Amino acid sequence: MRRVQVGLVSLAILAGCSAGESEIAGSSNGGGDDANAGKVMAAGPPATAGLPDGYQARGQEPGWALVIEGGQLAYAREDGKQRIGLTLPAATAQPGGLTYASPQLTLRVHYQRCNDVMSGEGFEHEVEVTVGGEKHSGCGGERRPAWDL
């Protein structure tokens, strides 16, 4: 429970930082397989290792943030409509990424370049979060200034 609280505090700080910057948006940069031809593929951890402690992802419309820390996953929408804290499910491999699935939330991480649609900032992963049947796209992982648009 303490870890979930720490994660939620981290998430609240992250959301507070982005609340004044509504331009921090997550967006994937394309559609089908042909769109992948020009994408920079980012390295990711082996499926058995999962994502590193302190991993963060975010997106917008609605604005959301996600943090993985201490074996916990914390997700919150900026509008306060959804907050989820749970034990991080086991990672399963998918082509070019990882999936974490629980009854409350599914996180898909694709190891490819992601550019924030509003700021153009580059990040190492495209991310998709599904909560309550709604899919939200965003960017996650390390910031990659060399990939900025």
DSSP file (Angstrom, degrees, kcal/mol; ACC not computed):
  #  RESIDUE AA STRUCTURE BP1 BP2  ACC     N-H-->O    O-->H-N    N-H-->O    O-->H-N    TCO  KAPPA ALPHA  PHI   PSI    X-CA   Y-CA   Z-CA
    1    1 A M     >        0   0    0      0, 0.0     4,-2.3     0, 0.0     5,-0.2   0.000 360.0 360.0 360.0 -38.6    0.0    0.0    0.0
    2    2 A R  H  >  +     0   0    0      1,-0.2     4,-2.5     2,-0.2     5,-0.2   0.899 360.0  50.8 -61.1 -40.9    2.9    2.3    0.8
    3    3 A R  H  > S+     0   0    0      2,-0.2     4,-2.9     1,-0.2    -1,-0.2   0.895 108.0  51.8 -65.9 -39.0    4.3    1.8   -2.7
    4    4 A V  H  > S+     0   0    0      2,-0.2     4,-2.8     1,-0.2    -1,-0.2   0.915 110.4  49.4 -62.1 -41.8    1.0    2.6   -4.3
    5    5 A Q  H  X S+     0   0    0     -4,-2.3     4,-2.5     2,-0.2    -2,-0.2   0.917 111.2  48.7 -63.3 -42.6    0.8    5.8   -2.3
    6    6 A V  H  X S+     0   0    0     -4,-2.5     4,-2.7     2,-0.2    -2,-0.2   0.925 112.7  49.1 -62.1 -43.6    4.4    6.7   -3.3
    7    7 A G  H  X S+     0   0    0     -4,-2.9     4,-2.7     1,-0.2    -2,-0.2   0.905 111.2  48.7 -61.8 -42.0    3.4    6.0   -6.9
    8    8 A L  H  X S+     0   0    0     -4,-2.8     4,-2.8     2,-0.2    -1,-0.2   0.872 110.4  51.0 -67.8 -35.7    0.3    8.1   -6.7
    9    9 A V  H  X S+     0   0    0     -4,-2.5     4,-2.4     2,-0.2    -2,-0.2   0.933 111.8  47.8 -64.2 -44.2    2.3   10.9   -5.2
   10   10 A S  H  X S+     0   0    0     -4,-2.7     4,-2.6     1,-0.2    -2,-0.2   0.910 113.1  48.8 -60.0 -41.7    4.8   10.6   -8.0
   11   11 A L  H  X S+     0   0    0     -4,-2.7     4,-3.2     2,-0.2    -2,-0.2   0.893 109.3  51.7 -65.8 -40.5    1.9   10.5  -10.5
   12   12 A A  H  X S+     0   0    0     -4,-2.8     4,-2.6     2,-0.2    -1,-0.2   0.897 111.3  47.9 -63.2 -39.9    0.3   13.6   -8.8
   13   13 A I  H  X S+     0   0    0     -4,-2.4     4,-2.2     2,-0.2    -2,-0.2   0.934 113.1  48.1 -64.8 -44.9    3.6   15.5   -9.2
   14   14 A L  H  X S+     0   0    0     -4,-2.6     4,-1.8     1,-0.2    -2,-0.2   0.922 113.8  46.6 -60.9 -44.8    3.9   14.4  -12.8
   15   15 A A  H  X S+     0   0    0     -4,-3.2     4,-1.7     1,-0.2    -1,-0.2   0.890 110.7  53.1 -65.2 -38.9    0.3   15.4  -13.5
   16   16 A G  H  X S+     0   0    0     -4,-2.6     4,-0.7     1,-0.2    -1,-0.2   0.875 108.0  51.2 -63.1 -37.4    0.8   18.7  -11.7
   17   17 A C  H  < S+     0   0    0     -4,-2.2     3,-0.2     1,-0.2    -1,-0.2   0.876 117.1  39.0 -67.1 -36.8    3.9   19.4  -13.9
   18   18 A S  H >< S+     0   0    0     -4,-1.8     3,-1.2     1,-0.2     6,-0.3   0.642  96.1  80.5 -90.2 -12.9    1.9   18.7  -17.0
   19   19 A A  H 3< S+     0   0    0     -4,-1.7     3,-0.3     1,-0.3    -1,-0.2   0.881  98.4  43.2 -61.7 -36.6   -1.3   20.4  -15.9
   20   20 A G  T 3< S+     0   0    0     -4,-0.7    -1,-0.3     1,-0.2     2,-0.3   0.485 112.8  57.6 -84.4  -2.5    0.1   23.8  -16.8
   21   21 A E    X   +     0   0    0     -3,-1.2     3,-2.6     1,-0.1    -1,-0.2  -0.594  58.8 166.5-125.3  68.8    1.5   22.4  -20.0
   22   22 A S  T 3   +     0   0    0     -3,-0.3    -1,-0.1     1,-0.3    -3,-0.1   0.614  69.2  76.7 -64.2  -8.2   -1.5   21.0  -21.8
   23   23 A E  T 3   +     0   0    0     -3,-0.1     2,-1.6    95,-0.1    96,-0.6   0.593  64.8 102.2 -75.9  -9.0    0.8   20.8  -24.9
   24   24 A I    <   +     0   0    0     -3,-2.6     2,-0.3    -6,-0.3    35,-0.1  -0.605  55.9 159.7 -76.9  95.1    2.4   17.7  -23.4
   25   25 A A        -     0   0    0     -2,-1.6     2,-0.4    35,-0.1    94,-0.2  -0.883  36.8-135.5-120.6 148.4    0.5   15.2  -25.6
   26   26 A G        +     0   0    0    111,-0.4    34,-0.5    -2,-0.3     2,-0.3  -0.850  31.6 161.8-102.3 141.1    1.3   11.7  -26.5
   27   27 A S        -     0   0    0     -2,-0.4    88,-0.6    32,-0.1     2,-0.2  -0.972  34.2-131.4-155.5 139.5    0.9   10.5  -30.0
   28   28 A S        -     0   0    0     -2,-0.3    86,-0.1    86,-0.2   111,-0.1  -0.502  26.2-129.2 -80.7 163.7    2.1    7.7  -32.1
   29   29 A N        -     0   0    0     84,-0.4     2,-0.3    -2,-0.2    -1,-0.1   0.044  67.5  -7.7-109.4  29.9    3.5    8.7  -35.4
   30   30 A G        -     0   0    0      1,-0.1    -2,-0.1     6,-0.0    -1,-0.1  -0.975  53.0-112.1 168.4-177.5    1.7    6.5  -37.8
   31   31 A G        +     0   0    0     -2,-0.3    -1,-0.1     1,-0.1    -2,-0.1   0.629  67.3  10.1-106.5-105.7   -0.6    3.8  -38.9
   32   32 A G  S >> S-     0   0    0      3,-0.1     4,-0.8     1,-0.1     3,-0.5   0.239  87.1 -74.6 -77.8-165.1    0.1    0.6  -40.7
   33   33 A D  H >> S+     0   0    0      1,-0.2     3,-0.8     2,-0.2     4,-0.5   0.848 126.6  58.3 -62.6 -37.2    3.1   -1.4  -41.6
   34   34 A D  H >4 S+     0   0    0      1,-0.3     3,-1.2     2,-0.2     4,-0.4   0.864 101.2  56.9 -61.6 -34.6    4.1    1.0  -44.4
   35   35 A A  H X4 S+     0   0    0     -3,-0.5     3,-0.7     1,-0.2    -1,-0.3   0.776  97.5  63.7 -66.7 -25.4    4.3    3.8  -41.9
   36   36 A N  H X< S+     0   0    0     -3,-0.8     3,-1.3    -4,-0.8    -1,-0.2   0.694  81.2  82.6 -71.1 -18.0    6.8    1.8  -39.9
   37   37 A A  T << S+     0   0    0     -3,-1.2    -1,-0.2    -4,-0.5    -2,-0.2   0.860  98.5  36.2 -57.6 -38.2    9.3    1.9  -42.8
   38   38 A G  T <  S+     0   0    0     -3,-0.7    -1,-0.3    -4,-0.4     2,-0.2   0.396  94.9 112.1 -95.8   3.2   10.5    5.4  -41.8
   39   39 A K    <   -     0   0    0     -3,-1.3     2,-0.6    -4,-0.2    75,-0.0  -0.485  67.3-126.4 -81.6 145.7   10.3    5.0  -38.0
   40   40 A V        -     0   0    0     -2,-0.2    73,-3.0   107,-0.1     2,-0.5  -0.805  25.8-138.9 -85.8 123.5   13.3    4.8  -35.7
   41   41 A M  B     -A  112   0A   0     -2,-0.6     2,-0.3    71,-0.2    71,-0.3  -0.732  15.1-148.1 -87.4 128.3   13.0    1.7  -33.7
   42   42 A A        -     0   0    0     69,-0.6     2,-0.1    -2,-0.5    82,-0.0  -0.665  19.4-109.6 -94.0 149.5   14.0    2.2  -30.0
   43   43 A A        -     0   0    0     -2,-0.3    -1,-0.1    82,-0.0    69,-0.1  -0.459  37.5-172.0 -73.3 149.9   15.6   -0.5  -28.0
   44   44 A G        -     0   0    0     -2,-0.1     3,-0.1    67,-0.1     7,-0.1  -0.892  28.6 -89.8-135.5 168.6   13.6   -2.0  -25.2
   45   45 A P        -     0   0    0      0, 0.0     5,-0.1     0, 0.0     6,-0.1  -0.359  54.8 -87.0 -73.3 158.2   14.2   -4.4  -22.4
   46   46 A P    >>  -     0   0    0      0, 0.0     4,-1.6     0, 0.0     3,-1.5  -0.356  41.8-113.0 -59.9 149.5   13.9   -8.2  -22.9
   47   47 A A  T 34 S+     0   0    0      1,-0.3    44,-0.2     2,-0.2     4,-0.1   0.830 117.2  56.7 -56.0 -33.7   10.3   -9.3  -22.3
   48   48 A T  T 34 S+     0   0    0      1,-0.2    -1,-0.3     2,-0.1    43,-0.1   0.773 107.6  48.5 -71.4 -23.0   11.3  -11.2  -19.3
   49   49 A A  T <4 S-     0   0    0     -3,-1.5    -2,-0.2     1,-0.1    -1,-0.2   0.825  91.2-164.2 -85.6 -32.9   12.8   -8.1  -17.7
   50   50 A G     <  -     0   0    0     -4,-1.6    -1,-0.1    -5,-0.1    -2,-0.1  -0.289  40.9 -31.0  75.7-168.0    9.9   -5.7  -18.2
   51   51 A L  S    S-     0   0    0      1,-0.1     3,-0.1    -4,-0.1     4,-0.1  -0.489  72.9 -98.1 -85.0 154.7   10.2   -2.0  -18.0
   52   52 A P    >   -     0   0    0      0, 0.0     3,-1.5     0, 0.0    16,-0.2  -0.323  43.4 -91.5 -72.6 154.1   12.6   -0.2  -15.6
   53   53 A D  T 3  S+     0   0    0      1,-0.3    16,-0.2    16,-0.1    14,-0.0  -0.386 115.6  32.2 -58.4 138.1   11.6    1.1  -12.2
   54   54 A G  T 3  S+     0   0    0     14,-2.6    -1,-0.3     1,-0.3    15,-0.2   0.523  82.0 161.4  87.7   6.7   10.6    4.7  -12.5
   55   55 A Y  E <   -B   68   0B   0     -3,-1.5    13,-2.5    13,-0.7     2,-0.4  -0.358  17.6-168.1 -61.5 136.7    9.2    4.3  -16.1
   56   56 A Q  E     +B   67   0B   0     11,-0.2    85,-2.3    -2,-0.0     2,-0.3  -0.968  14.0 174.6-130.9 147.1    6.8    7.1  -17.0
   57   57 A A  E     +BC  66 140B   0      9,-2.1     9,-2.5    -2,-0.4     2,-0.3  -0.968   5.9 178.0-142.7 156.7    4.3    7.6  -19.9
   58   58 A R  E     +BC  65 139B   0     81,-2.4    81,-2.1    -2,-0.3     2,-0.3  -0.992   6.0 165.6-157.7 160.1    1.8   10.3  -20.6
   59   59 A G  E   > -BC  64 138B   0      5,-1.9     5,-2.1    -2,-0.3     2,-0.3  -0.898  20.7-124.8-158.9-174.3   -0.8   11.4  -23.1
   60   60 A Q  T   5 +     0   0    0     77,-0.6     3,-0.3   -34,-0.5    77,-0.2  -0.920  60.8  80.3-144.0 169.4   -3.7   13.7  -23.7
   61   61 A E  T   5S+     0   0    0     -2,-0.3    -1,-0.2    75,-0.1     2,-0.1   0.977 130.0  20.4  61.3  66.0   -7.3   14.0  -24.6
   62   62 A P  T   5S-     0   0    0      0, 0.0     2,-0.1     0, 0.0    -3,-0.1   0.581 116.2-126.0 -80.9 156.2   -8.0   13.2  -21.9
   63   63 A G  T   5 +     0   0    0     -3,-0.3    15,-2.8    -2,-0.1    16,-0.5  -0.445  41.0 166.7 -65.0 136.0   -4.7   14.0  -20.2
   64   64 A W  E   < -BD  59  77B   0     -5,-2.1    -5,-1.9    13,-0.3     2,-0.3  -0.972  22.0-160.8-148.5 160.4   -3.2   11.1  -18.4
   65   65 A A  E     -BD  58  76B   0     11,-2.2    11,-2.3    -2,-0.3     2,-0.4  -0.991   3.9-166.1-144.0 148.9    0.0    9.9  -16.7
   66   66 A L  E     -BD  57  75B   0     -9,-2.5    -9,-2.1    -2,-0.3     2,-0.4  -0.999   3.2-173.2-138.9 138.0    1.3    6.5  -15.8
   67   67 A V  E     -BD  56  74B   0      7,-2.5     7,-2.8    -2,-0.4     2,-0.5  -0.997  10.2-159.3-133.0 136.2    4.2    5.5  -13.5
   68   68 A I  E     +BD  55  73B   0    -13,-2.5   -14,-2.6    -2,-0.4   -13,-0.7  -0.972  31.5 148.1-112.9 121.4    5.8    2.1  -12.8
   69   69 A E  E >   - D   0  72B   0      3,-2.3     3,-1.6    -2,-0.5   -62,-0.1  -0.967  59.1  -0.8-155.9 135.8    7.7    2.0   -9.6
   70   70 A G  T 3  S-     0   0    0     -2,-0.3     3,-0.1     1,-0.3   -67,-0.1   0.825 127.4 -54.1  58.3  35.6    8.5   -0.6   -6.9
   71   71 A G  T 3  S+     0   0    0      1,-0.3    17,-2.7    16,-0.1     2,-0.3   0.612 117.8 110.0  75.7  10.4    6.5   -3.3   -8.7
   72   72 A Q  E <   -DE  69  87B   0     -3,-1.6    -3,-2.3    15,-0.3     2,-0.4  -0.864  55.9-149.9-118.1 152.5    3.4   -1.0   -8.7
   73   73 A L  E     -DE  68  86B   0     13,-3.1    13,-2.4    -2,-0.3     2,-0.4  -0.990  12.8-171.1-120.6 128.7    1.6    0.7  -11.6
   74   74 A A  E     +DE  67  85B   0     -7,-2.8    -7,-2.5    -2,-0.4     2,-0.4  -0.985   5.6 178.5-123.1 130.2   -0.2    4.0  -11.0
   75   75 A Y  E     +DE  66  84B   0      9,-3.0     9,-3.0    -2,-0.4     2,-0.3  -0.982   3.5 169.5-129.5 139.0   -2.4    5.6  -13.6
   76   76 A A  E     -DE  65  83B   0    -11,-2.3   -11,-2.2    -2,-0.4     2,-0.3  -0.988  27.6-135.5-149.9 142.5   -4.4    8.8  -13.3
   77   77 A R  E >   -D   64   0B   0      5,-2.5     3,-1.7    -2,-0.3   -13,-0.3  -0.754  24.4-128.6 -89.2 144.4   -6.3   11.1  -15.6
   78   78 A E  T 3  S+     0   0    0    -15,-2.8   -14,-0.1    -2,-0.3    -1,-0.1   0.791 107.9  61.5 -63.5 -28.2   -5.7   14.8  -15.2
   79   79 A D  T 3  S-     0   0    0    -16,-0.5    -1,-0.3     1,-0.1   -15,-0.1   0.496 110.8-122.0 -79.1  -0.7   -9.4   15.4  -14.9
   80   80 A G  S <  S+     0   0    0     -3,-1.7    -2,-0.1     2,-0.2     3,-0.1   0.478  79.0 120.3  78.9   2.5   -9.6   13.2  -11.8
   81   81 A K  S    S+     0   0    0      1,-0.2     2,-0.4    -5,-0.0    -3,-0.1   0.770  76.0  29.6 -73.1 -25.0  -12.1   10.8  -13.3
   82   82 A Q        +     0   0    0     -5,-0.2    -5,-2.5     2,-0.0     2,-0.4  -0.994  56.3 167.3-140.4 133.3   -9.9    7.7  -13.1
   83   83 A R  E     -E   76   0B   0     -2,-0.4     2,-0.4    -7,-0.2    -7,-0.2  -0.973  12.1-179.7-139.5 126.2   -7.1    6.8  -10.7
   84   84 A I  E     +E   75   0B   0     -9,-3.0    -9,-3.0    -2,-0.4     2,-0.4  -0.994   8.9 178.8-131.4 131.2   -5.8    3.2  -10.7
   85   85 A G  E     +E   74   0B   0     -2,-0.4     2,-0.3   -11,-0.2   -11,-0.2  -0.997  21.6 148.5-128.2 127.4   -3.1    1.7   -8.5
   86   86 A L  E     -E   73   0B   0    -13,-2.4   -13,-3.1    -2,-0.4     2,-0.3  -0.978  52.5 -85.1-152.4 162.1   -2.2   -1.9   -8.8
   87   87 A T  E     -E   72   0B   0     -2,-0.3   -15,-0.3   -15,-0.2   -16,-0.1  -0.553  60.2-101.2 -67.7 133.2    0.5   -4.5   -8.6
   88   88 A L        -     0   0    0    -17,-2.7    -1,-0.1    -2,-0.3     3,-0.1  -0.389  38.7-133.2 -61.1 120.7    2.4   -4.5  -11.9
   89   89 A P        -     0   0    0      0, 0.0     2,-0.1     0, 0.0    13,-0.1  -0.252  35.4 -82.1 -67.4 164.1    1.2   -7.6  -13.9
   90   90 A A        -     0   0    0     11,-0.2    11,-0.5     1,-0.1     2,-0.2  -0.414  48.8-115.0 -65.2 142.3    3.8   -9.8  -15.6
   91   91 A A  E     -F  100   0B   0    -44,-0.2     2,-0.4     9,-0.1     9,-0.2  -0.570  26.6-159.5 -78.2 141.3    5.0   -8.5  -18.9
   92   92 A T  E     -F   99   0B   0      7,-2.4     7,-2.1    -2,-0.2     2,-0.1  -0.977  20.9-116.1-120.7 140.2    4.2  -10.5  -22.0
   93   93 A A  E     +F   98   0B   0     -2,-0.4     5,-0.2     5,-0.2     0, 0.0  -0.411  33.3 175.0 -72.6 145.7    6.2  -10.2  -25.2
   94   94 A Q  E >   -F   97   0B   0      3,-2.0     3,-2.2    -2,-0.1     2,-0.3  -0.930  51.4 -71.5-138.0 161.5    4.6   -8.9  -28.4
   95   95 A P  T 3  S-     0   0    0      0, 0.0     3,-0.1     0, 0.0    -2,-0.0  -0.388 120.7  -3.4 -57.7 118.2    6.3   -8.2  -31.7
   96   96 A G  T 3  S+     0   0    0     -2,-0.3    15,-3.5     1,-0.2     2,-0.3   0.697 133.8  13.7  75.5  19.9    8.4   -5.0  -31.0
   97   97 A G  E <  S-FG  94 110B   0     -3,-2.2    -3,-2.0    13,-0.3     2,-0.3  -0.968  76.3 -81.1 177.2-159.5    7.2   -4.5  -27.5
   98   98 A L  E     -FG  93 109B   0     11,-2.1    11,-2.9    -2,-0.3     2,-0.4  -0.932  20.4-152.7-135.5 155.3    5.5   -5.6  -24.2
   99   99 A T  E     -FG  92 108B   0     -7,-2.1    -7,-2.4    -2,-0.3     2,-0.5  -1.000   2.7-167.7-130.5 136.6    2.0   -5.8  -22.9
  100  100 A Y  E     -FG  91 107B   0      7,-2.9     7,-3.0    -2,-0.4     2,-0.4  -0.994  18.3-173.3-117.6 121.0    0.9   -5.6  -19.2
  101  101 A A  E     + G   0 106B   0    -11,-0.5     5,-0.2    -2,-0.5   -11,-0.2  -0.961  15.4 154.8-125.0 133.9   -2.7   -6.7  -18.8
  102  102 A S        -     0   0    0      3,-1.9    -2,-0.0    -2,-0.4   -14,-0.0  -0.902  56.2-101.1-139.2 168.1   -4.9   -6.7  -15.7
  103  103 A P  S    S+     0   0    0      0, 0.0     3,-0.1     0, 0.0    -1,-0.0   0.822 122.6  42.4 -61.4 -28.8   -8.7   -6.6  -15.4
  104  104 A Q  S    S+     0   0    0      1,-0.3    28,-0.6    27,-0.1     2,-0.3   0.798 125.6   6.9 -86.8 -30.6   -8.5   -2.8  -14.7
  105  105 A L  E     - H   0 131B   0     26,-0.2    -3,-1.9    27,-0.1     2,-0.4  -0.998  51.3-154.1-157.4 143.2   -5.9   -1.7  -17.2
  106  106 A T  E     -GH 101 130B   0     24,-2.0    24,-2.7    -2,-0.3     2,-0.5  -0.996  13.5-166.2-122.5 129.0   -3.9   -2.8  -20.2
  107  107 A L  E     -GH 100 129B   0     -7,-3.0    -7,-2.9    -2,-0.4     2,-0.5  -0.964   2.6-171.5-114.9 122.8   -0.6   -1.2  -21.1
  108  108 A R  E     -GH  99 128B   0     20,-2.9    20,-2.5    -2,-0.5     2,-0.5  -0.970   3.0-166.9-115.1 127.3    1.0   -1.8  -24.5
  109  109 A V  E     -GH  98 127B   0    -11,-2.9   -11,-2.1    -2,-0.5     2,-0.5  -0.964   1.9-163.4-116.1 123.9    4.5   -0.5  -25.0
  110  110 A H  E     -GH  97 126B   0     16,-3.1     2,-2.5    -2,-0.5    16,-2.0  -0.928  21.4-131.9-108.9 126.3    5.9   -0.4  -28.6
  111  111 A Y        +     0   0    0    -15,-3.5   -69,-0.6    -2,-0.5     2,-0.3  -0.428  69.9 102.9 -78.9  70.4    9.6    0.0  -29.0
  112  112 A Q  B    S-A   41   0A   0     -2,-2.5   -71,-0.2   -71,-0.3    14,-0.2  -0.993  80.0 -77.2-149.5 155.2    9.5    2.7  -31.6
  113  113 A R        -     0   0    0    -73,-3.0   -84,-0.4    -2,-0.3     2,-0.4  -0.103  43.1-167.4 -50.5 139.4   10.0    6.4  -31.7
  114  114 A C  E     -I  123   0B   0      9,-2.2     9,-2.7   -86,-0.1     2,-0.5  -0.999   4.8-161.4-133.6 132.1    7.2    8.6  -30.4
  115  115 A N  E     -I  122   0B   0    -88,-0.6     7,-0.2    -2,-0.4     2,-0.2  -0.961  27.5-116.3-116.1 130.2    6.8   12.3  -30.9
  116  116 A D     >  -     0   0    0      5,-2.8     4,-2.1    -2,-0.5   -90,-0.2  -0.422  23.3-139.3 -59.0 127.3    4.5   14.4  -28.8
  117  117 A V  T  4 S+     0   0    0      1,-0.2    -1,-0.2   -92,-0.2   -91,-0.1   0.802  96.3  36.2 -66.4 -29.6    1.9   15.7  -31.2
  118  118 A M  T  4 S+     0   0    0    -95,-0.4    -1,-0.2   -93,-0.2   -94,-0.1   0.897 130.6  25.2 -90.0 -45.7    1.9   19.2  -29.6
  119  119 A S  T  4 S-     0   0    0    -96,-0.6    -2,-0.2   -94,-0.2     3,-0.1   0.711  90.1-133.1 -94.4 -21.3    5.5   19.8  -28.6
  120  120 A G     <  +     0   0    0     -4,-2.1    29,-2.2     1,-0.3    -3,-0.1   0.476  49.5 156.8  79.3   2.2    7.2   17.5  -31.1
  121  121 A E        -     0   0    0     27,-0.2    -5,-2.8    28,-0.1     2,-0.3  -0.343  38.3-127.0 -63.5 140.5    9.4   16.2  -28.3
  122  122 A G  E     +I  115   0B   0     22,-0.3    22,-3.1    -7,-0.2     2,-0.3  -0.704  27.8 179.0 -94.2 141.4   10.8   12.7  -28.9
  123  123 A F  E     -IJ 114 143B   0     -9,-2.7    -9,-2.2    -2,-0.3    20,-0.2  -0.909  35.7-117.9-133.9 161.7   10.5    9.7  -26.6
  124  124 A E  E    S+     0   0B   0     18,-1.8     2,-0.4    -2,-0.3   -82,-0.3   0.662  88.1  41.3 -79.2 -16.1   11.7    6.2  -26.9
  125  125 A H  E     - J   0 140B   0     15,-1.7    15,-2.0   -14,-0.2     2,-0.4  -0.977  63.1-137.7-136.8 144.9    8.3    4.4  -26.9
  126  126 A E  E     -HJ 110 139B   0    -16,-2.0   -16,-3.1    -2,-0.4     2,-0.4  -0.808  34.6-163.7 -86.2 140.5    4.8    4.6  -28.3
  127  127 A V  E     -HJ 109 138B   0     11,-2.7    11,-2.4    -2,-0.4     2,-0.4  -0.973  16.5-169.5-132.7 142.6    2.4    3.7  -25.5
  128  128 A E  E     -HJ 108 137B   0    -20,-2.5   -20,-2.9    -2,-0.4     2,-0.5  -0.996   5.6-168.6-131.6 127.8   -1.3    2.7  -25.5
  129  129 A V  E     -HJ 107 136B   0      7,-2.9     7,-2.8    -2,-0.4     2,-0.5  -0.962   3.6-162.9-116.1 131.0   -3.3    2.4  -22.3
  130  130 A T  E     +HJ 106 135B   0    -24,-2.7   -24,-2.0    -2,-0.5     2,-0.4  -0.966  17.0 166.4-115.9 120.8   -6.8    0.8  -22.3
  131  131 A V  E >   -HJ 105 134B   0      3,-2.4     3,-2.2    -2,-0.5   -26,-0.2  -0.998  69.4  -9.1-134.4 128.0   -9.0    1.6  -19.3
  132  132 A G  T 3  S-     0   0    0    -28,-0.6    -1,-0.1    -2,-0.4     3,-0.1   0.843 129.3 -54.7  55.2  36.2  -12.7    0.9  -19.1
  133  133 A G  T 3  S+     0   0    0      1,-0.2     2,-0.5    -3,-0.0    -1,-0.3   0.393 114.0 117.6  80.2  -4.5  -12.8    0.0  -22.8
  134  134 A E  E <   - J   0 131B   0     -3,-2.2    -3,-2.4     2,-0.0     2,-0.4  -0.843  53.9-148.2-100.3 131.5  -11.3    3.4  -23.8
  135  135 A K  E     - J   0 130B   0     -2,-0.5     2,-0.4    -5,-0.2    -5,-0.2  -0.821  13.8-173.6 -98.8 135.7   -7.9    3.4  -25.5
  136  136 A H  E     - J   0 129B   0     -7,-2.8    -7,-2.9    -2,-0.4     2,-0.3  -0.997   9.7-150.5-129.7 130.4   -5.5    6.3  -25.0
  137  137 A S  E     + J   0 128B   0     -2,-0.4   -77,-0.6   -77,-0.2  -111,-0.4  -0.661  29.7 134.3 -98.6 154.2   -2.3    6.8  -26.9
  138  138 A G  E     -CJ  59 127B   0    -11,-2.4   -11,-2.7    -2,-0.3     2,-0.3  -0.939  46.3 -85.9-170.6-167.4    0.9    8.5  -25.7
  139  139 A C  E     +CJ  58 126B   0    -81,-2.1   -81,-2.4    -2,-0.3     2,-0.3  -0.881  38.6 175.4-120.5 151.0    4.6    8.4  -25.3
  140  140 A G  E     +CJ  57 125B   0    -15,-2.0   -15,-1.7    -2,-0.3   -16,-0.3  -0.933  32.4  37.0-148.7 172.4    6.8    6.8  -22.7
  141  141 A G  E    S+     0   0B   0    -85,-2.3     2,-0.0    -2,-0.3    -2,-0.0  -0.395  94.5   0.5  84.5-160.0   10.3    6.0  -21.6
  142  142 A E  E    S-     0   0B   0     -2,-0.1   -18,-1.8     1,-0.1     2,-0.3  -0.318  72.5-112.9 -68.6 143.4   13.4    8.1  -22.0
  143  143 A R  E     - J   0 123B   0    -20,-0.2   -20,-0.3   -19,-0.1    -1,-0.1  -0.570  26.6-161.5 -71.1 135.5   13.2   11.5  -23.5
  144  144 A R    >   -     0   0    0    -22,-3.1     3,-2.4    -2,-0.3   -22,-0.3  -0.760  11.9-179.7-124.6  82.9   15.2   11.6  -26.8
  145  145 A P  G >  S+     0   0    0      0, 0.0     3,-1.7     0, 0.0    -1,-0.1   0.810  81.0  64.9 -54.7 -32.0   16.0   15.2  -27.8
  146  146 A A  G 3  S+     0   0    0      1,-0.3    -2,-0.0   -24,-0.1   -25,-0.0   0.716 100.3  53.5 -63.9 -18.6   17.7   14.1  -31.0
  147  147 A W  G <  S+     0   0    0     -3,-2.4    -1,-0.3   -25,-0.1   -24,-0.1   0.408  79.7 127.7 -95.3   1.0   14.3   12.8  -32.2
  148  148 A D    <         0   0    0     -3,-1.7   -27,-0.2    -4,-0.3   -28,-0.1  -0.262 360.0 360.0 -58.9 143.2   12.5   16.2  -31.6
  149  149 A L              0   0    0    -29,-2.2    -1,-0.1   -33,-0.1   -28,-0.1   0.415 360.0 360.0 -90.4 360.0   10.6   17.5  -34.6
